[in-house]
Amino acid sequence: MAKPVCIKCETFMRVRKVGVALEERIPTGAVNETGDALYGPYKLWAGDLLACPTCGAEVVAAFGMYAIAEHYEEQYARTVAGYAEKGMLYVAYDRPRAHP
């Protein structure tokens, strides 16, 4: 596996946590009262949390070939909740969102 690099620090990132989950979210087609797109669950991926030892920037990488769960599956919500309870759940959106 290629090692992720922090471009800012020119340093290889290091593994911080193994076996975290990343919930991929996609637009639902609906918008809220301010016109921002609403997002819903899509797929759950297993990966590793890596961090730059210099600046602390983090990424989730080293995903498997297939998602570990998809939104339509019966166990999806239970699986997501299990990772969240352990502090090992991260979320990614289909496109960049404005941060408050």
N, CA, C and O atoms as a DFTB+ gen file, in Angstrom:
400 C
 N C O
     1  1       0.843      -1.183       0.000
     2  2       0.000       0.000       0.000
     3  2       0.886       1.242       0.000
     4  3       1.873       1.314       0.731
     5  1       0.526       2.202      -0.815
     6  2       1.243       3.471      -0.818
     7  2       0.968       4.200       0.490
     8  3      -0.147       4.153       1.010
     9  1       1.974       4.865       1.014
    10  2       1.799       5.591       2.273
    11  2       1.333       7.015       1.997
    12  3       1.954       7.724       1.206
    13  1       0.234       7.447       2.646
    14  2      -0.197       8.841       2.500
    15  2       0.854       9.798       3.061
    16  3       1.545       9.501       4.036
    17  1       0.947      10.960       2.408
    18  2       1.936      11.969       2.781
    19  2       1.224      13.275       3.111
    20  3       0.296      13.676       2.408
    21  1       1.656      13.935       4.176
    22  2       1.183      15.286       4.473
    23  2       2.002      16.225       3.589
    24  3       3.205      16.394       3.786
    25  1       1.329      16.829       2.614
    26  2       2.024      17.700       1.664
    27  2       2.594      18.928       2.363
    28  3       3.705      19.366       2.060
    29  1       1.831      19.478       3.296
    30  2       2.275      20.675       4.023
    31  2       3.600      20.424       4.754
    32  3       4.499      21.264       4.726
    33  1       3.711      19.266       5.404
    34  2       4.897      18.970       6.235
    35  2       5.931      18.095       5.523
    36  3       7.026      17.875       6.042
    37  1       5.578      17.594       4.330
    38  2       6.456      16.691       3.584
    39  2       6.859      15.490       4.425
    40  3       8.028      15.105       4.472
    41  1       5.857      14.900       5.095
    42  2       6.095      13.805       6.027
    43  2       5.099      12.678       5.782
    44  3       3.922      12.935       5.528
    45  1       5.561      11.435       5.856
    46  2       4.635      10.311       5.777
    47  2       3.713      10.331       6.982
    48  3       4.138      10.598       8.106
    49  1       2.437      10.043       6.728
    50  2       1.466       9.985       7.823
    51  2       1.630       8.653       8.553
    52  3       2.111       7.673       7.984
    53  1       1.222       8.634       9.821
    54  2       1.328       7.443      10.659
    55  2      -0.070       6.962      11.048
    56  3      -1.004       7.756      11.161
    57  1      -0.196       5.666      11.247
    58  2      -1.480       5.104      11.662
    59  2      -1.779       5.531      13.093
    60  3      -0.950       5.368      13.987
    61  1      -2.980       6.082      13.299
    62  2      -3.428       6.493      14.622
    63  2      -4.421       5.475      15.199
    64  3      -4.351       5.141      16.381
    65  1      -5.349       4.982      14.356
    66  2      -6.326       3.966      14.766
    67  2      -6.555       3.008      13.600
    68  3      -6.697       3.433      12.454
    69  1      -6.590       1.731      13.900
    70  2      -6.864       0.712      12.894
    71  2      -8.326       0.292      13.021
    72  3      -8.841       0.146      14.130
    73  1      -8.992       0.097      11.881
    74  2     -10.351      -0.435      11.900
    75  2     -11.437       0.560      12.233
    76  3     -12.417       0.205      12.889
    77  1     -11.287       1.808      11.794
    78  2     -12.349       2.793      11.994
    79  2     -13.369       2.633      10.871
    80  3     -13.106       1.954       9.878
    81  1     -14.530       3.258      11.030
    82  2     -15.562       3.215       9.996
    83  2     -15.765       4.612       9.434
    84  3     -15.708       5.605      10.160
    85  1     -16.002       4.673       8.141
    86  2     -16.290       5.929       7.467
    87  2     -17.668       5.795       6.828
    88  3     -17.887       4.940       5.971
    89  1     -18.602       6.658       7.260
    90  2     -19.925       6.646       6.660
    91  2     -19.932       7.611       5.483
    92  3     -19.717       8.812       5.646
    93  1     -20.181       7.071       4.303
    94  2     -20.285       7.869       3.092
    95  2     -21.713       8.394       3.011
    96  3     -22.667       7.619       3.068
    97  1     -21.859       9.710       2.876
    98  2     -23.201      10.317       2.808
    99  2     -23.374      10.989       1.451
   100  3     -22.426      11.540       0.891
   101  1     -24.602      10.937       0.929
   102  2     -24.903      11.515      -0.381
   103  2     -26.122      12.424      -0.274
   104  3     -26.921      12.290       0.653
   105  1     -26.266      13.358      -1.230
   106  2     -27.431      14.247      -1.202
   107  2     -28.728      13.455      -1.342
   108  3     -28.802      12.507      -2.123
   109  1     -29.742      13.845      -0.585
   110  2     -31.042      13.170      -0.643
   111  2     -31.936      13.752      -1.726
   112  3     -32.952      13.156      -2.082
   113  1     -31.565      14.903      -2.246
   114  2     -32.403      15.593      -3.216
   115  2     -33.260      16.663      -2.560
   116  3     -33.861      17.489      -3.246
   117  1     -33.317      16.650      -1.230
   118  2     -34.075      17.651      -0.473
   119  2     -33.124      18.744       0.018
   120  3     -31.907      18.563       0.057
   121  1     -33.708      19.871       0.388
   122  2     -32.927      20.974       0.950
   123  2     -33.585      21.447       2.240
   124  3     -34.777      21.228       2.454
   125  1     -32.801      22.098       3.097
   126  2     -33.361      22.649       4.337
   127  2     -33.910      24.047       4.073
   128  3     -33.934      24.513       2.934
   129  1     -34.351      24.710       5.145
   130  2     -34.988      26.027       4.998
   131  2     -34.046      27.104       4.463
   132  3     -34.514      28.127       3.963
   133  1     -32.730      26.900       4.557
   134  2     -31.780      27.882       4.022
   135  2     -31.300      27.515       2.618
   136  3     -30.470      28.216       2.040
   137  1     -31.823      26.417       2.072
   138  2     -31.465      26.006       0.719
   139  2     -30.265      25.087       0.623
   140  3     -29.837      24.740      -0.478
   141  1     -29.709      24.683       1.771
   142  2     -28.567      23.765       1.758
   143  2     -29.047      22.339       1.514
   144  3     -30.101      21.939       2.010
   145  1     -28.280      21.583       0.758
   146  2     -28.630      20.194       0.474
   147  2     -28.633      19.360       1.755
   148  3     -27.789      19.548       2.632
   149  1     -29.583      18.448       1.850
   150  2     -29.620      17.494       2.961
   151  2     -28.955      16.206       2.493
   152  3     -29.103      15.794       1.342
   153  1     -28.226      15.585       3.400
   154  2     -27.486      14.373       3.070
   155  2     -28.020      13.204       3.883
   156  3     -28.502      13.377       5.002
   157  1     -27.929      12.010       3.304
   158  2     -28.354      10.806       4.000
   159  2     -27.295       9.729       3.895
   160  3     -26.361       9.854       3.104
   161  1     -27.426       8.671       4.682
   162  2     -26.445       7.592       4.667
   163  2     -26.443       6.854       3.330
   164  3     -27.465       6.769       2.649
   165  1     -25.283       6.326       2.974
   166  2     -25.159       5.578       1.729
   167  2     -24.416       4.265       1.964
   168  3     -24.994       3.186       1.837
   169  1     -23.132       4.363       2.306
   170  2     -22.329       3.162       2.550
   171  2     -21.427       3.363       3.762
   172  3     -21.087       4.489       4.125
   173  1     -21.049       2.251       4.376
   174  2     -20.127       2.260       5.505
   175  2     -18.873       1.495       5.097
   176  3     -18.943       0.344       4.665
   177  1     -17.741       2.146       5.240
   178  2     -16.451       1.575       4.827
   179  2     -15.554       1.377       6.042
   180  3     -15.612       2.162       6.988
   181  1     -14.734       0.345       6.024
   182  2     -13.720       0.130       7.057
   183  2     -12.390       0.646       6.530
   184  3     -12.050       0.437       5.366
   185  1     -11.647       1.318       7.387
   186  2     -10.349       1.851       7.000
   187  2      -9.512       2.134       8.229
   188  3      -9.851       1.712       9.335
   189  1      -8.432       2.843       8.034
   190  2      -7.540       3.215       9.132
   191  2      -7.436       4.736       9.202
   192  3      -7.428       5.418       8.177
   193  1      -7.358       5.252      10.419
   194  2      -7.158       6.684      10.637
   195  2      -5.658       6.938      10.683
   196  3      -4.941       6.344      11.488
   197  1      -5.192       7.827       9.807
   198  2      -3.781       8.195       9.780
   199  2      -3.645       9.664      10.136
   200  3      -4.557      10.456       9.898
   201  1      -2.503      10.023      10.707
   202  2      -2.271      11.408      11.103
   203  2      -0.837      11.808      10.787
   204  3       0.076      10.983      10.785
   205  1      -0.669      13.101      10.519
   206  2       0.667      13.658      10.322
   207  2       1.298      13.834      11.697
   208  3       0.690      14.458      12.567
   209  1       2.503      13.301      11.922
   210  2       3.146      13.439      13.223
   211  2       3.610      14.865      13.517
   212  3       3.930      15.191      14.661
   213  1       3.649      15.710      12.495
   214  2       4.107      17.082      12.677
   215  2       2.963      18.041      12.959
   216  3       2.972      18.738      13.973
   217  1       1.964      18.081      12.057
   218  2       0.882      19.067      12.204
   219  2      -0.426      18.479      12.724
   220  3      -1.325      19.224      13.115
   221  1      -0.544      17.143      12.734
   222  2      -1.751      16.510      13.252
   223  2      -2.874      16.334      12.244
   224  3      -3.935      15.826      12.604
   225  1      -2.676      16.742      10.976
   226  2      -3.715      16.541       9.953
   227  2      -4.072      15.065       9.891
   228  3      -3.199      14.203       9.996
   229  1      -5.375      14.773       9.718
   230  2      -5.830      13.388       9.720
   231  2      -6.542      13.027       8.423
   232  3      -7.176      13.875       7.794
   233  1      -6.432      11.754       8.028
   234  2      -7.173      11.196       6.905
   235  2      -7.585       9.773       7.265
   236  3      -6.950       9.113       8.088
   237  1      -8.661       9.317       6.631
   238  2      -9.027       7.906       6.723
   239  2      -8.656       7.300       5.382
   240  3      -9.039       7.819       4.334
   241  1      -7.908       6.201       5.412
   242  2      -7.418       5.568       4.188
   243  2      -7.367       4.052       4.386
   244  3      -7.845       3.532       5.394
   245  1      -6.790       3.363       3.426
   246  2      -6.608       1.911       3.467
   247  2      -7.945       1.177       3.537
   248  3      -8.131       0.271       4.349
   249  1      -8.876       1.588       2.666
   250  2     -10.187       0.949       2.617
   251  2     -10.115      -0.409       1.941
   252  3      -9.239      -0.672       1.117
   253  1     -11.054      -1.257       2.310
   254  2     -11.204      -2.523       1.613
   255  2     -11.861      -2.292       0.258
   256  3     -12.232      -1.167      -0.077
   257  1     -11.999      -3.357      -0.512
   258  2     -12.576      -3.256      -1.844
   259  2     -14.093      -3.024      -1.798
   260  3     -14.657      -2.398      -2.696
   261  1     -14.746      -3.533      -0.746
   262  2     -16.196      -3.442      -0.654
   263  2     -16.619      -2.764       0.644
   264  3     -15.924      -2.846       1.657
   265  1     -17.768      -2.092       0.599
   266  2     -18.333      -1.490       1.808
   267  2     -18.718      -2.600       2.789
   268  3     -19.075      -3.704       2.379
   269  1     -18.641      -2.297       4.081
   270  2     -19.018      -3.293       5.087
   271  2     -20.516      -3.296       5.347
   272  3     -21.042      -4.249       5.922
   273  1     -21.210      -2.240       4.931
   274  2     -22.665      -2.180       5.042
   275  2     -23.179      -1.092       4.101
   276  3     -22.470      -0.135       3.790
   277  1     -24.439      -1.259       3.649
   278  2     -25.084      -0.254       2.809
   279  2     -26.416       0.139       3.422
   280  3     -27.043      -0.647       4.133
   281  1     -26.847       1.375       3.137
   282  2     -27.986       1.989       3.810
   283  2     -29.271       1.168       3.780
   284  3     -30.085       1.296       4.695
   285  1     -29.480       0.347       2.786
   286  2     -30.722      -0.414       2.663
   287  2     -30.710      -1.719       3.471
   288  3     -31.740      -2.381       3.600
   289  1     -29.554      -2.081       4.008
   290  2     -29.450      -3.340       4.751
   291  2     -30.004      -3.191       6.163
   292  3     -29.872      -2.138       6.789
   293  1     -30.618      -4.248       6.648
   294  2     -31.280      -4.233       7.948
   295  2     -30.345      -3.846       9.094
   296  3     -30.761      -3.131      10.006
   297  1     -29.114      -4.296       9.067
   298  2     -28.180      -4.050      10.175
   299  2     -27.427      -2.731      10.061
   300  3     -26.601      -2.429      10.922
   301  1     -27.691      -1.925       9.012
   302  2     -26.903      -0.716       8.776
   303  2     -26.882       0.219       9.986
   304  3     -25.807       0.567      10.474
   305  1     -28.036       0.622      10.467
   306  2     -28.099       1.581      11.587
   307  2     -27.423       1.018      12.831
   308  3     -26.746       1.753      13.549
   309  1     -27.593      -0.246      13.088
   310  2     -26.984      -0.890      14.255
   311  2     -25.454      -0.912      14.130
   312  3     -24.742      -0.689      15.109
   313  1     -24.962      -1.181      12.925
   314  2     -23.514      -1.205      12.697
   315  2     -22.916       0.185      12.871
   316  3     -21.879       0.337      13.517
   317  1     -23.560       1.200      12.301
   318  2     -23.100       2.589      12.442
   319  2     -23.080       2.979      13.920
   320  3     -22.105       3.561      14.395
   321  1     -24.150       2.661      14.643
   322  2     -24.243       3.008      16.067
   323  2     -23.127       2.345      16.865
   324  3     -22.581       2.955      17.785
   325  1     -22.786       1.118      16.530
   326  2     -21.716       0.409      17.234
   327  2     -20.370       1.105      17.089
   328  3     -19.630       1.242      18.063
   329  1     -20.057       1.541      15.888
   330  2     -18.801       2.274      15.678
   331  2     -18.849       3.633      16.386
   332  3     -17.855       4.061      16.973
   333  1     -19.990       4.302      16.333
   334  2     -20.125       5.619      16.980
   335  2     -19.921       5.507      18.488
   336  3     -19.247       6.348      19.083
   337  1     -20.493       4.481      19.109
   338  2     -20.345       4.280      20.561
   339  2     -18.891       4.109      20.969
   340  3     -18.508       4.488      22.075
   341  1     -18.083       3.544      20.088
   342  2     -16.662       3.319      20.367
   343  2     -15.791       4.512      19.971
   344  3     -14.575       4.477      20.161
   345  1     -16.403       5.574      19.418
   346  2     -15.628       6.733      18.971
   347  2     -14.803       6.445      17.728
   348  3     -13.762       7.064      17.510
   349  1     -15.271       5.500      16.911
   350  2     -14.510       5.097      15.730
   351  2     -15.283       5.327      14.438
   352  3     -15.042       4.648      13.440
   353  1     -16.216       6.286      14.451
   354  2     -17.016       6.585      13.266
   355  2     -16.661       7.973      12.740
   356  3     -16.620       8.945      13.494
   357  1     -16.406       8.049      11.443
   358  2     -16.131       9.302      10.756
   359  2     -17.123       9.424       9.609
   360  3     -17.687       8.419       9.174
   361  1     -17.345      10.627       9.116
   362  2     -18.343      10.868       8.077
   363  2     -17.702      11.625       6.919
   364  3     -16.891      12.529       7.122
   365  1     -18.080      11.240       5.699
   366  2     -17.615      11.943       4.495
   367  2     -18.819      12.231       3.615
   368  3     -19.718      11.401       3.481
   369  1     -18.827      13.408       3.020
   370  2     -19.932      13.837       2.170
   371  2     -19.540      13.738       0.708
   372  3     -18.361      13.825       0.364
   373  1     -20.536      13.556      -0.154
   374  2     -20.336      13.396      -1.583
   375  2     -19.616      14.593      -2.207
   376  3     -18.881      14.435      -3.182
   377  1     -19.820      15.764      -1.659
   378  2     -19.135      16.962      -2.172
   379  2     -18.853      17.897      -0.987
   380  3     -19.475      17.777       0.068
   381  1     -17.931      18.807      -1.169
   382  2     -17.590      19.703      -0.047
   383  2     -18.801      20.490       0.454
   384  3     -19.668      20.895      -0.320
   385  1     -18.834      20.693       1.765
   386  2     -19.885      21.483       2.389
   387  2     -19.245      22.689       3.044
   388  3     -18.073      22.654       3.420
   389  1     -20.004      23.738       3.179
   390  2     -19.508      24.915       3.892
   391  2     -19.463      24.587       5.381
   392  3     -20.392      23.979       5.912
   393  1     -18.406      24.980       6.044
   394  2     -18.276      24.764       7.483
   395  2     -18.685      26.048       8.211
   396  3     -18.346      27.148       7.775
   397  1     -19.415      25.903       9.322
   398  2     -19.845      27.098      10.069
   399  2     -18.691      27.891      10.645
   400  3     -18.909      28.914      11.294
